Amino acid sequence: MVSLPIASSSTITFPPKPHISIPKSSFNGVRIQHRCTIRVPPQAASFRNPASSVVMMAKREEEMKEIRTKTTEEINEEVVELKGELLMLRLEKSARNEFKSSEFGRMRKRIARMLTVKREREVEEGINKRLSRKLDRQWKKSIVPRPPPSLKKFREEEAAAKAAAEAEKSA
């Protein structure tokens, strides 16, 4: 039994530790022996529904199959278009216009998936990493800057609105 003197005249005594075979570990803290059983409803047990994650995985696999059916040139074209769309989203954000913030992640992931498929094809052809980066730099230099599809659509809508306004003025 251990006893500790305190400033007052009384002493505190602790009962001896029971000798229970507890597996040795490097943890020297307090062990709590009792278990608390709390039942959690199945919906509150996880924040995500496992069925929805299966659906998301299926969509992702479907998208990868779709990307793999495309040629490398088509993948390159779509990467350029998506990067243009990403730029437009950044401009909308900086202008404080309304936009869906989830589009950033969606576009970046789609670009990453396409570049992954492109690199997989290079690996199959036996192109090493160094040559791949060299080819990638050449490809990036060869890109002709052009407006993304959303900007083209926006310009067409503006032109149609101007034409409608002029038609109303002349009528």
Biotite code that builds the C-alpha atoms (Angstrom):
import biotite.structure as struc

atoms = struc.array([
    struc.Atom([0.000, 0.000, 0.000], chain_id="A", res_id=1, res_name="MET", atom_name="CA", element="C"),
    struc.Atom([1.268, 3.449, -0.947], chain_id="A", res_id=2, res_name="VAL", atom_name="CA", element="C"),
    struc.Atom([0.769, 6.419, 1.340], chain_id="A", res_id=3, res_name="SER", atom_name="CA", element="C"),
    struc.Atom([1.482, 10.062, 0.595], chain_id="A", res_id=4, res_name="LEU", atom_name="CA", element="C"),
    struc.Atom([1.714, 12.746, 3.273], chain_id="A", res_id=5, res_name="PRO", atom_name="CA", element="C"),
    struc.Atom([-0.215, 15.937, 2.582], chain_id="A", res_id=6, res_name="ILE", atom_name="CA", element="C"),
    struc.Atom([0.296, 19.392, 4.133], chain_id="A", res_id=7, res_name="ALA", atom_name="CA", element="C"),
    struc.Atom([-2.320, 18.560, 6.755], chain_id="A", res_id=8, res_name="SER", atom_name="CA", element="C"),
    struc.Atom([-1.860, 15.848, 9.315], chain_id="A", res_id=9, res_name="SER", atom_name="CA", element="C"),
    struc.Atom([-3.867, 13.256, 7.371], chain_id="A", res_id=10, res_name="SER", atom_name="CA", element="C"),
    struc.Atom([-2.414, 10.893, 4.764], chain_id="A", res_id=11, res_name="THR", atom_name="CA", element="C"),
    struc.Atom([-3.962, 9.461, 1.598], chain_id="A", res_id=12, res_name="ILE", atom_name="CA", element="C"),
    struc.Atom([-3.634, 5.753, 1.039], chain_id="A", res_id=13, res_name="THR", atom_name="CA", element="C"),
    struc.Atom([-4.146, 3.886, -2.205], chain_id="A", res_id=14, res_name="PHE", atom_name="CA", element="C"),
    struc.Atom([-5.071, 0.216, -2.314], chain_id="A", res_id=15, res_name="PRO", atom_name="CA", element="C"),
    struc.Atom([-2.470, -2.092, -3.845], chain_id="A", res_id=16, res_name="PRO", atom_name="CA", element="C"),
    struc.Atom([-2.785, -2.762, -7.577], chain_id="A", res_id=17, res_name="LYS", atom_name="CA", element="C"),
    struc.Atom([-4.425, -6.091, -8.377], chain_id="A", res_id=18, res_name="PRO", atom_name="CA", element="C"),
    struc.Atom([-2.164, -8.440, -10.314], chain_id="A", res_id=19, res_name="HIS", atom_name="CA", element="C"),
    struc.Atom([-4.130, -9.000, -13.511], chain_id="A", res_id=20, res_name="ILE", atom_name="CA", element="C"),
    struc.Atom([-2.384, -10.334, -16.543], chain_id="A", res_id=21, res_name="SER", atom_name="CA", element="C"),
    struc.Atom([-2.496, -7.375, -18.908], chain_id="A", res_id=22, res_name="ILE", atom_name="CA", element="C"),
    struc.Atom([-0.417, -7.612, -22.058], chain_id="A", res_id=23, res_name="PRO", atom_name="CA", element="C"),
    struc.Atom([2.751, -5.524, -21.861], chain_id="A", res_id=24, res_name="LYS", atom_name="CA", element="C"),
    struc.Atom([2.849, -2.361, -23.945], chain_id="A", res_id=25, res_name="SER", atom_name="CA", element="C"),
    struc.Atom([4.752, 0.882, -24.034], chain_id="A", res_id=26, res_name="SER", atom_name="CA", element="C"),
    struc.Atom([1.589, 2.752, -22.985], chain_id="A", res_id=27, res_name="PHE", atom_name="CA", element="C"),
    struc.Atom([1.929, 3.945, -19.379], chain_id="A", res_id=28, res_name="ASN", atom_name="CA", element="C"),
    struc.Atom([-1.334, 5.864, -19.153], chain_id="A", res_id=29, res_name="GLY", atom_name="CA", element="C"),
    struc.Atom([-4.626, 4.962, -17.531], chain_id="A", res_id=30, res_name="VAL", atom_name="CA", element="C"),
    struc.Atom([-6.496, 1.920, -18.794], chain_id="A", res_id=31, res_name="ARG", atom_name="CA", element="C"),
    struc.Atom([-10.251, 1.963, -18.629], chain_id="A", res_id=32, res_name="ILE", atom_name="CA", element="C"),
    struc.Atom([-11.539, -1.553, -18.136], chain_id="A", res_id=33, res_name="GLN", atom_name="CA", element="C"),
    struc.Atom([-15.301, -1.089, -18.450], chain_id="A", res_id=34, res_name="HIS", atom_name="CA", element="C"),
    struc.Atom([-16.967, -0.894, -21.829], chain_id="A", res_id=35, res_name="ARG", atom_name="CA", element="C"),
    struc.Atom([-19.833, 1.348, -22.654], chain_id="A", res_id=36, res_name="CYS", atom_name="CA", element="C"),
    struc.Atom([-22.368, -0.049, -25.088], chain_id="A", res_id=37, res_name="THR", atom_name="CA", element="C"),
    struc.Atom([-24.156, 2.641, -27.025], chain_id="A", res_id=38, res_name="ILE", atom_name="CA", element="C"),
    struc.Atom([-26.281, 1.753, -29.957], chain_id="A", res_id=39, res_name="ARG", atom_name="CA", element="C"),
    struc.Atom([-25.965, 4.084, -32.909], chain_id="A", res_id=40, res_name="VAL", atom_name="CA", element="C"),
    struc.Atom([-28.666, 4.123, -35.580], chain_id="A", res_id=41, res_name="PRO", atom_name="CA", element="C"),
    struc.Atom([-27.334, 2.735, -38.871], chain_id="A", res_id=42, res_name="PRO", atom_name="CA", element="C"),
    struc.Atom([-27.845, 6.011, -40.753], chain_id="A", res_id=43, res_name="GLN", atom_name="CA", element="C"),
    struc.Atom([-25.924, 8.015, -38.152], chain_id="A", res_id=44, res_name="ALA", atom_name="CA", element="C"),
    struc.Atom([-23.122, 5.450, -37.957], chain_id="A", res_id=45, res_name="ALA", atom_name="CA", element="C"),
    struc.Atom([-21.464, 6.763, -41.097], chain_id="A", res_id=46, res_name="SER", atom_name="CA", element="C"),
    struc.Atom([-21.753, 10.118, -42.764], chain_id="A", res_id=47, res_name="PHE", atom_name="CA", element="C"),
    struc.Atom([-21.805, 8.593, -46.202], chain_id="A", res_id=48, res_name="ARG", atom_name="CA", element="C"),
    struc.Atom([-24.149, 5.959, -47.396], chain_id="A", res_id=49, res_name="ASN", atom_name="CA", element="C"),
    struc.Atom([-22.089, 2.987, -48.612], chain_id="A", res_id=50, res_name="PRO", atom_name="CA", element="C"),
    struc.Atom([-24.511, 2.471, -51.493], chain_id="A", res_id=51, res_name="ALA", atom_name="CA", element="C"),
    struc.Atom([-23.866, 6.006, -52.758], chain_id="A", res_id=52, res_name="SER", atom_name="CA", element="C"),
    struc.Atom([-20.096, 5.444, -52.711], chain_id="A", res_id=53, res_name="SER", atom_name="CA", element="C"),
    struc.Atom([-20.615, 2.366, -54.858], chain_id="A", res_id=54, res_name="VAL", atom_name="CA", element="C"),
    struc.Atom([-22.598, 4.474, -57.317], chain_id="A", res_id=55, res_name="VAL", atom_name="CA", element="C"),
    struc.Atom([-19.848, 7.111, -57.348], chain_id="A", res_id=56, res_name="MET", atom_name="CA", element="C"),
    struc.Atom([-17.249, 4.418, -58.029], chain_id="A", res_id=57, res_name="MET", atom_name="CA", element="C"),
    struc.Atom([-19.356, 3.071, -60.885], chain_id="A", res_id=58, res_name="ALA", atom_name="CA", element="C"),
    struc.Atom([-19.659, 6.554, -62.401], chain_id="A", res_id=59, res_name="LYS", atom_name="CA", element="C"),
    struc.Atom([-15.906, 7.046, -62.121], chain_id="A", res_id=60, res_name="ARG", atom_name="CA", element="C"),
    struc.Atom([-15.219, 3.687, -63.789], chain_id="A", res_id=61, res_name="GLU", atom_name="CA", element="C"),
    struc.Atom([-17.706, 4.552, -66.521], chain_id="A", res_id=62, res_name="GLU", atom_name="CA", element="C"),
    struc.Atom([-15.966, 7.884, -67.091], chain_id="A", res_id=63, res_name="GLU", atom_name="CA", element="C"),
    struc.Atom([-12.562, 6.163, -67.283], chain_id="A", res_id=64, res_name="MET", atom_name="CA", element="C"),
    struc.Atom([-13.919, 3.712, -69.882], chain_id="A", res_id=65, res_name="LYS", atom_name="CA", element="C"),
    struc.Atom([-15.245, 6.662, -71.876], chain_id="A", res_id=66, res_name="GLU", atom_name="CA", element="C"),
    struc.Atom([-11.863, 8.408, -71.720], chain_id="A", res_id=67, res_name="ILE", atom_name="CA", element="C"),
    struc.Atom([-10.006, 5.243, -72.734], chain_id="A", res_id=68, res_name="ARG", atom_name="CA", element="C"),
    struc.Atom([-12.107, 4.954, -75.902], chain_id="A", res_id=69, res_name="THR", atom_name="CA", element="C"),
    struc.Atom([-10.821, 8.338, -77.101], chain_id="A", res_id=70, res_name="LYS", atom_name="CA", element="C"),
    struc.Atom([-7.681, 8.801, -79.158], chain_id="A", res_id=71, res_name="THR", atom_name="CA", element="C"),
    struc.Atom([-4.693, 10.641, -77.715], chain_id="A", res_id=72, res_name="THR", atom_name="CA", element="C"),
    struc.Atom([-5.385, 13.656, -79.949], chain_id="A", res_id=73, res_name="GLU", atom_name="CA", element="C"),
    struc.Atom([-8.980, 13.844, -78.696], chain_id="A", res_id=74, res_name="GLU", atom_name="CA", element="C"),
    struc.Atom([-7.729, 13.632, -75.115], chain_id="A", res_id=75, res_name="ILE", atom_name="CA", element="C"),
    struc.Atom([-5.269, 16.466, -75.795], chain_id="A", res_id=76, res_name="ASN", atom_name="CA", element="C"),
    struc.Atom([-8.039, 18.619, -77.281], chain_id="A", res_id=77, res_name="GLU", atom_name="CA", element="C"),
    struc.Atom([-10.354, 18.001, -74.351], chain_id="A", res_id=78, res_name="GLU", atom_name="CA", element="C"),
    struc.Atom([-7.584, 18.755, -71.840], chain_id="A", res_id=79, res_name="VAL", atom_name="CA", element="C"),
    struc.Atom([-7.008, 22.113, -73.549], chain_id="A", res_id=80, res_name="VAL", atom_name="CA", element="C"),
    struc.Atom([-10.751, 22.852, -73.483], chain_id="A", res_id=81, res_name="GLU", atom_name="CA", element="C"),
    struc.Atom([-11.071, 21.884, -69.812], chain_id="A", res_id=82, res_name="LEU", atom_name="CA", element="C"),
    struc.Atom([-8.077, 24.018, -68.866], chain_id="A", res_id=83, res_name="LYS", atom_name="CA", element="C"),
    struc.Atom([-9.742, 26.935, -70.666], chain_id="A", res_id=84, res_name="GLY", atom_name="CA", element="C"),
    struc.Atom([-12.953, 26.271, -68.741], chain_id="A", res_id=85, res_name="GLU", atom_name="CA", element="C"),
    struc.Atom([-10.936, 26.198, -65.522], chain_id="A", res_id=86, res_name="LEU", atom_name="CA", element="C"),
    struc.Atom([-9.459, 29.583, -66.417], chain_id="A", res_id=87, res_name="LEU", atom_name="CA", element="C"),
    struc.Atom([-12.940, 30.958, -67.039], chain_id="A", res_id=88, res_name="MET", atom_name="CA", element="C"),
    struc.Atom([-14.058, 29.671, -63.640], chain_id="A", res_id=89, res_name="LEU", atom_name="CA", element="C"),
    struc.Atom([-11.098, 31.405, -61.995], chain_id="A", res_id=90, res_name="ARG", atom_name="CA", element="C"),
    struc.Atom([-12.004, 34.638, -63.772], chain_id="A", res_id=91, res_name="LEU", atom_name="CA", element="C"),
    struc.Atom([-15.610, 34.329, -62.594], chain_id="A", res_id=92, res_name="GLU", atom_name="CA", element="C"),
    struc.Atom([-14.367, 33.764, -59.051], chain_id="A", res_id=93, res_name="LYS", atom_name="CA", element="C"),
    struc.Atom([-12.067, 36.787, -59.184], chain_id="A", res_id=94, res_name="SER", atom_name="CA", element="C"),
    struc.Atom([-14.890, 38.939, -60.587], chain_id="A", res_id=95, res_name="ALA", atom_name="CA", element="C"),
    struc.Atom([-17.059, 37.673, -57.709], chain_id="A", res_id=96, res_name="ARG", atom_name="CA", element="C"),
    struc.Atom([-19.707, 36.334, -60.050], chain_id="A", res_id=97, res_name="ASN", atom_name="CA", element="C"),
    struc.Atom([-21.877, 33.382, -59.099], chain_id="A", res_id=98, res_name="GLU", atom_name="CA", element="C"),
    struc.Atom([-20.314, 30.027, -59.865], chain_id="A", res_id=99, res_name="PHE", atom_name="CA", element="C"),
    struc.Atom([-20.339, 26.473, -58.578], chain_id="A", res_id=100, res_name="LYS", atom_name="CA", element="C"),
    struc.Atom([-17.235, 25.905, -56.489], chain_id="A", res_id=101, res_name="SER", atom_name="CA", element="C"),
    struc.Atom([-17.560, 22.142, -56.995], chain_id="A", res_id=102, res_name="SER", atom_name="CA", element="C"),
    struc.Atom([-16.759, 22.670, -60.675], chain_id="A", res_id=103, res_name="GLU", atom_name="CA", element="C"),
    struc.Atom([-13.107, 23.381, -59.790], chain_id="A", res_id=104, res_name="PHE", atom_name="CA", element="C"),
    struc.Atom([-12.558, 19.953, -58.302], chain_id="A", res_id=105, res_name="GLY", atom_name="CA", element="C"),
    struc.Atom([-14.636, 18.207, -60.940], chain_id="A", res_id=106, res_name="ARG", atom_name="CA", element="C"),
    struc.Atom([-12.660, 19.760, -63.800], chain_id="A", res_id=107, res_name="MET", atom_name="CA", element="C"),
    struc.Atom([-9.273, 19.220, -62.165], chain_id="A", res_id=108, res_name="ARG", atom_name="CA", element="C"),
    struc.Atom([-10.091, 15.568, -61.538], chain_id="A", res_id=109, res_name="LYS", atom_name="CA", element="C"),
    struc.Atom([-11.312, 15.081, -65.100], chain_id="A", res_id=110, res_name="ARG", atom_name="CA", element="C"),
    struc.Atom([-8.097, 16.648, -66.431], chain_id="A", res_id=111, res_name="ILE", atom_name="CA", element="C"),
    struc.Atom([-6.048, 14.413, -64.126], chain_id="A", res_id=112, res_name="ALA", atom_name="CA", element="C"),
    struc.Atom([-7.913, 11.308, -65.317], chain_id="A", res_id=113, res_name="ARG", atom_name="CA", element="C"),
    struc.Atom([-7.289, 12.214, -68.946], chain_id="A", res_id=114, res_name="MET", atom_name="CA", element="C"),
    struc.Atom([-3.606, 12.874, -68.368], chain_id="A", res_id=115, res_name="LEU", atom_name="CA", element="C"),
    struc.Atom([-3.395, 9.568, -66.480], chain_id="A", res_id=116, res_name="THR", atom_name="CA", element="C"),
    struc.Atom([-4.826, 7.680, -69.456], chain_id="A", res_id=117, res_name="VAL", atom_name="CA", element="C"),
    struc.Atom([-2.434, 9.545, -71.739], chain_id="A", res_id=118, res_name="LYS", atom_name="CA", element="C"),
    struc.Atom([0.537, 8.552, -69.552], chain_id="A", res_id=119, res_name="ARG", atom_name="CA", element="C"),
    struc.Atom([-0.690, 4.928, -69.385], chain_id="A", res_id=120, res_name="GLU", atom_name="CA", element="C"),
    struc.Atom([-0.586, 4.824, -73.171], chain_id="A", res_id=121, res_name="ARG", atom_name="CA", element="C"),
    struc.Atom([2.932, 6.262, -73.172], chain_id="A", res_id=122, res_name="GLU", atom_name="CA", element="C"),
    struc.Atom([4.054, 3.584, -70.716], chain_id="A", res_id=123, res_name="VAL", atom_name="CA", element="C"),
    struc.Atom([2.548, 0.903, -72.969], chain_id="A", res_id=124, res_name="GLU", atom_name="CA", element="C"),
    struc.Atom([4.523, 2.344, -75.893], chain_id="A", res_id=125, res_name="GLU", atom_name="CA", element="C"),
    struc.Atom([7.708, 2.236, -73.803], chain_id="A", res_id=126, res_name="GLY", atom_name="CA", element="C"),
    struc.Atom([8.190, 6.001, -73.468], chain_id="A", res_id=127, res_name="ILE", atom_name="CA", element="C"),
    struc.Atom([10.147, 6.760, -70.304], chain_id="A", res_id=128, res_name="ASN", atom_name="CA", element="C"),
    struc.Atom([9.371, 9.581, -67.899], chain_id="A", res_id=129, res_name="LYS", atom_name="CA", element="C"),
    struc.Atom([12.068, 11.935, -69.163], chain_id="A", res_id=130, res_name="ARG", atom_name="CA", element="C"),
    struc.Atom([11.025, 11.644, -72.814], chain_id="A", res_id=131, res_name="LEU", atom_name="CA", element="C"),
    struc.Atom([7.375, 11.959, -71.772], chain_id="A", res_id=132, res_name="SER", atom_name="CA", element="C"),
    struc.Atom([8.063, 15.299, -70.102], chain_id="A", res_id=133, res_name="ARG", atom_name="CA", element="C"),
    struc.Atom([10.001, 16.495, -73.133], chain_id="A", res_id=134, res_name="LYS", atom_name="CA", element="C"),
    struc.Atom([7.098, 15.562, -75.433], chain_id="A", res_id=135, res_name="LEU", atom_name="CA", element="C"),
    struc.Atom([4.685, 17.217, -73.018], chain_id="A", res_id=136, res_name="ASP", atom_name="CA", element="C"),
    struc.Atom([6.671, 20.489, -73.121], chain_id="A", res_id=137, res_name="ARG", atom_name="CA", element="C"),
    struc.Atom([6.656, 20.386, -76.924], chain_id="A", res_id=138, res_name="GLN", atom_name="CA", element="C"),
    struc.Atom([2.915, 19.717, -76.947], chain_id="A", res_id=139, res_name="TRP", atom_name="CA", element="C"),
    struc.Atom([2.271, 22.639, -74.568], chain_id="A", res_id=140, res_name="LYS", atom_name="CA", element="C"),
    struc.Atom([4.297, 24.981, -76.781], chain_id="A", res_id=141, res_name="LYS", atom_name="CA", element="C"),
    struc.Atom([2.331, 23.884, -79.823], chain_id="A", res_id=142, res_name="SER", atom_name="CA", element="C"),
    struc.Atom([-1.049, 24.759, -78.275], chain_id="A", res_id=143, res_name="ILE", atom_name="CA", element="C"),
    struc.Atom([-2.704, 27.684, -80.010], chain_id="A", res_id=144, res_name="VAL", atom_name="CA", element="C"),
    struc.Atom([-4.562, 29.799, -77.442], chain_id="A", res_id=145, res_name="PRO", atom_name="CA", element="C"),
    struc.Atom([-8.240, 29.904, -78.228], chain_id="A", res_id=146, res_name="ARG", atom_name="CA", element="C"),
    struc.Atom([-11.304, 30.775, -76.172], chain_id="A", res_id=147, res_name="PRO", atom_name="CA", element="C"),
    struc.Atom([-12.937, 27.938, -74.251], chain_id="A", res_id=148, res_name="PRO", atom_name="CA", element="C"),
    struc.Atom([-16.347, 26.636, -75.391], chain_id="A", res_id=149, res_name="PRO", atom_name="CA", element="C"),
    struc.Atom([-18.183, 28.428, -72.580], chain_id="A", res_id=150, res_name="SER", atom_name="CA", element="C"),
    struc.Atom([-16.753, 31.783, -73.713], chain_id="A", res_id=151, res_name="LEU", atom_name="CA", element="C"),
    struc.Atom([-17.724, 31.045, -77.329], chain_id="A", res_id=152, res_name="LYS", atom_name="CA", element="C"),
    struc.Atom([-21.250, 30.209, -76.165], chain_id="A", res_id=153, res_name="LYS", atom_name="CA", element="C"),
    struc.Atom([-21.350, 33.400, -74.071], chain_id="A", res_id=154, res_name="PHE", atom_name="CA", element="C"),
    struc.Atom([-20.240, 35.507, -77.068], chain_id="A", res_id=155, res_name="ARG", atom_name="CA", element="C"),
    struc.Atom([-22.875, 33.885, -79.292], chain_id="A", res_id=156, res_name="GLU", atom_name="CA", element="C"),
    struc.Atom([-25.568, 34.639, -76.691], chain_id="A", res_id=157, res_name="GLU", atom_name="CA", element="C"),
    struc.Atom([-24.402, 38.269, -76.476], chain_id="A", res_id=158, res_name="GLU", atom_name="CA", element="C"),
    struc.Atom([-24.427, 38.580, -80.284], chain_id="A", res_id=159, res_name="ALA", atom_name="CA", element="C"),
    struc.Atom([-27.948, 37.115, -80.410], chain_id="A", res_id=160, res_name="ALA", atom_name="CA", element="C"),
    struc.Atom([-29.110, 39.534, -77.693], chain_id="A", res_id=161, res_name="ALA", atom_name="CA", element="C"),
    struc.Atom([-27.608, 42.508, -79.595], chain_id="A", res_id=162, res_name="LYS", atom_name="CA", element="C"),
    struc.Atom([-29.247, 41.362, -82.818], chain_id="A", res_id=163, res_name="ALA", atom_name="CA", element="C"),
    struc.Atom([-32.591, 41.057, -81.030], chain_id="A", res_id=164, res_name="ALA", atom_name="CA", element="C"),
    struc.Atom([-32.174, 44.522, -79.499], chain_id="A", res_id=165, res_name="ALA", atom_name="CA", element="C"),
    struc.Atom([-31.334, 46.046, -82.915], chain_id="A", res_id=166, res_name="GLU", atom_name="CA", element="C"),
    struc.Atom([-34.307, 44.280, -84.474], chain_id="A", res_id=167, res_name="ALA", atom_name="CA", element="C"),
    struc.Atom([-36.591, 45.808, -81.821], chain_id="A", res_id=168, res_name="GLU", atom_name="CA", element="C"),
    struc.Atom([-35.130, 49.306, -82.414], chain_id="A", res_id=169, res_name="LYS", atom_name="CA", element="C"),
    struc.Atom([-35.585, 49.112, -86.181], chain_id="A", res_id=170, res_name="SER", atom_name="CA", element="C"),
    struc.Atom([-39.134, 47.755, -85.880], chain_id="A", res_id=171, res_name="ALA", atom_name="CA", element="C"),
])
